[in-house]
Amino acid sequence: MKGPLFYSKILLFGEYGIIKDSKGLSIPYNFYNGALKTDENPSQEAIKSNKSLIRFVSYLKDIDSKLVTFDIQSLTKDVSAGMYFDSSIPQGYGVGSSGALVAAIYDKYAENKITVLENLTREKLLKLKVIFSEMESFFHGKSSGLDPLNSYLSIPILINSQDHIEATGIPAQQTEGKGAVFLLDSGIIGETAPMVRIFMENMKQEGFRSMLKDQFIKHTDACVDDFLKGDVKSLFKNTKQLSKVVLNHFKPMIPQQFHELWKNGIDTNEYYLKLCGSGGGGYILGFTEDIETAKQALKDYKLEVVYNF
């Protein structure tokens, strides 16, 4: 048995901010994917994934049935037969490994599910987001539901605020363009829950809350608008500001050995770094007006280009 593929995602803008109603923009990233599978001779990875699914199934049994119901009988039977999530999506890297799994389970086992082929009204998108948020909370403690939503629909999603999200189109890529968005591999696995805890702790301080509203959210919203309009010049100006704010106020989310590299990008304008997901490791997202220059400056690291300007 092998189910349909569900892709990873990249939250280009909005990490942490969307918890407090900033805008956000999330795009599917087809380089990584996963599917539900059953094998005759499962690998160690598959057995580990299956054990996690067993725990997930018992969690799903307790989800409010007014929100969503699953064909628990079929799900239990398949998991008992060794079903697992076969995925190339790196875990703890901020590209939505648990989101793809949640999307795959909903797609196969949810009853009366909302499908991609329907007219996706704002109400339906919000309902899906709430369902996915409940499901994914099993993995993270608190989830916005956006990762699974992106993976399930496989289209870019614009977050205007917590209760206003819409499918969106993004400007076509300029394959010949020198500007790029890229992923930089930190080589460290990040854990979402501890990072979110640090953020929530900081939110208790008045100064941090003001900074979030007056600087972080302001620049995040501007970046989303610039990106969608295709205003590259303004986008890089705002991304630089955002990169500065993150370096100054989100240091715990940036692995220690990247502080200098982060600052260097801002000082030289060769590239600007920002968090990809909750930080603490995994991928770091980079923006550059000249990808060759950035590759040279970051030659000791593995870069993957995800979008060209």
C-alpha positions, 0 to 999 in steps of 0.5 A: 500500500502507498498513499498520495504524496504530501509535500513540505512547506516553507513559511516565508514570513510570519514565524512567531508573528502569526501567533500575535496576528501578523501577516504570514505567507506559506508556500509548498516546497516540493523538494521533500514529501511523504506518504502513508505506506505499509511494507512487508519488511519494514526498516527501523525508521518505519517501525519507529514511525509506526509506534508514533502513529499508534500513539497518534491514533489514541490521541485522535480518538479523543478529538471533539467529534463535533469538529472532526470524526475519523474512520478509527476502525480502518485507521486502527486496522492499518496501523496494526498492520504496520502502516507508517509515514514514509517521508523524506522531510527532515524532522526538526528542520522547520519545513513541516514534517508533522504537517505532512503526516497530519494532512495524509491522515486527514486525507485518508481517514477523516469522515465528511472531509473538506476536499481540495476540489471544493470551492474553498471559501474562507469558512472552509479554510478556517475550519480546516485550519482549526481541525489541523491545529487540533491534530498537530498539537499532538506533536508540538503542544500548540500548533497553528494548523498552517503546516498541515493546511499548506501540505493538504492543499499544496497551494500558497496560503496568505495569512491576513490574521488568525481568522482571515486566511486565503489561498493566494497566487505568488509572482512567477519565478524568474529562473534567470534572476540573480535574487533568491530565497534559499535554505541554509542547513544549520546541521542542528535538529531544532525542537519546536516546543522549547522555542515556543516556550521561550517566546511565550515567556518573553511575551510576558514582558511589556518591552518585548510585546511592544517590539513585536508589534512596532518592529517585528510585525510591522516589517513582517507585514511589509515583507508579505505585501512586497513579496506578493506585489513583486516589489523586490527592492522594497522586499530586500529593504524590509527583509534586512530590517526583519533580520536585524530585529530577529538578531537583536530580540530572538537570539535564543532561537538562533544557534550560537554559532550563527550569530556572527554569520547573521550579523555579517549578512546585514553588515555586507548586504550580501544576504539576510537571514531569518528564522525558518519555523521556530528556529533553534536549529534546522533550516535558516531562511536566507534572502539575497539579491545575488545568489552567487555572492551569497554562495561565496560568502556562505561557501562552508554551508549547504544552500538550497535555492527555493525561489528565484527573483 
